[in-house]
Amino acid sequence: MKKVILLLALLLFTISGLIDLSYAKKVRPPVADKDEIKGMAKRDFETIVVLWKDEDYERLYEYGRLSSHTKVSKEAFSKRMKNKRWKLMCCGDGAKEIEAIYKSPASVYIKAIMGYKSVVKEMKRHDTFKLTFEDGKWKIDLSQVLRVPKGER
């Protein structure tokens, strides 16, 4: 009898939306081989670069890891990005020689030569970004985006 009541309660909560069983499907990494996973992560990184270069910080925020969202709000992130001295270079110079390194089905490192510009100076440097698969897409640590290029003022 207890099992029947428990099953009915679970069914009721699921139907009423209190338990979202589809969430588990959204957060699972893609079922694919290593090369396909690296390709998907690389495509999402290229999207991140385009949004960053175009200064579309509100949409870029959506590619931030959930842990990043607890550290900085969308409004604060957009404001800090707009006020940064260094921006990404345009016209394909924002990220070159992009290489994806498979770590696990939910974790890929991206190495690239990133082009940055300020009012008076341009520079290119090798950077590595960790992408994590969350909510159906590859996401980046927004605090790293806020910090790069490291050591430059």
N, C-alpha and C positions, 0 to 999 in steps of 0.2 A: 504494500500500500504506500509506503514511504517513497519507494522508487517511482511509482506512478505519479504521485504528487510532485516530486522533484522534476520529473520529465515534463509534466504539464506546466510547471512554473517556468522551466527553461524555454519551453515552446512559447509561452505567453510573453516572456521578456524579449525573445527573438522577434516575434511578430510585432510587438509594440515598439521595437527599435531601441530598447534599452541595452541590448547586447547586439553589437554590429559584427556579425560573423564575417562579413565581406572585408573587414579591416585586415584580417590575416592574409587575404589574397593580395591586398595592395602592397604590403610591406615585404613580401617574399621576393628575393632576388630572382631575376629571370632564369629560366631553365634553358641554358645554352652552353655551348663549349666556350673555352677561354677566349678564343679569337672573336667570337660573336659578342661576348661580354665586353671585351676591350673596345670593340667597334661601337657598341651602344654608349659606353662611357665617354669615348672620344667625341661622338656626335653631341652628347649633352654638354660636354666641355666647350665645344665650338659654339653652341647656343649661348652658354654662359659668357664667353668672350664677346660675342656680338652684342648682347645686352649690356655688358660692361662698357664696351667701346662706344655704344650709342647712348650711354649714360641713362639707360632705362632701368634705374635702380629699384623701382617698385617691382618690376617683373623679375629682375635679378634676385631680389630678396626671396622669391618663391623657389629659387634653386639653392637656397641655403638650407643646411641641415637643421633638423628640428632643435638640436642642442644650441645652434646659433640663434634661433628665434627666442630662446629663453634669456640670452645674453643681451640682445639688442632688438628694439622694436623696428618695424618697417620704417616709421617716420624718422627715427634716430639714425638708422642705417642710411637712408636716402640723404639726409642732411650731412652726415659725416662724409659720404662719398662725394657729394657736390662740393664740399669744402676742402677735399684733398688737393694737395699741390700736384701730385702725380696722377695722370690719367693714362689710359691705354692709347697707344698710337693707332691710327686708322689704316685703312686700305691694305689689310693683310699683314701689317707689321705688328699688330697687337699680340699675336701668338704664331710662332713658326716652329717647324720641326716638332710637332706634337707627337709624343710617344706615350702609349698607354701600357702600364705595367700591372699585370694581373696579380692580385694578392689573395682574393677569395671571391666567391660569387656575389658578395655584397660590398666589396672593397677593391678599388682600382686606383693606382697612383698615376697621375698625369705629369709628365715632364715636358717642358716647352721652353723655347726662347721667347721671353715676353718683352715687348717693346713698350716703354713708358716715356711719357713726355711731360714736361712742365713748361712754364712760360718761357724759360730761357735755355732749356737743356732737353736732350733726348738721350735715352740709354736703352741698351738691350742686356738682359741678364737671364741666366738659367734659373727657372723656378720649378718647384715640384708641388703639386696640389693633390691632396687625398680626396677622392670622390667616394661617397657612400650611397648605396642604393636605398632610397626611402620613398614611400608613397608613389611607386611606379616610375621614378626617374632618378638619375644620378645627381647627387647634391654635393655642394662644396661648403667648407667652413667659412662663414662670412667674416669671422674675425681675422682670418688670414687675408682675405680680400681687402679688408680695411688696413692691414699692416704693410702690404707690399707696395713698392719695393722696400725691402728691409734696409735699415741703415741710411736711408736718404732723407734729407730734409728739404 
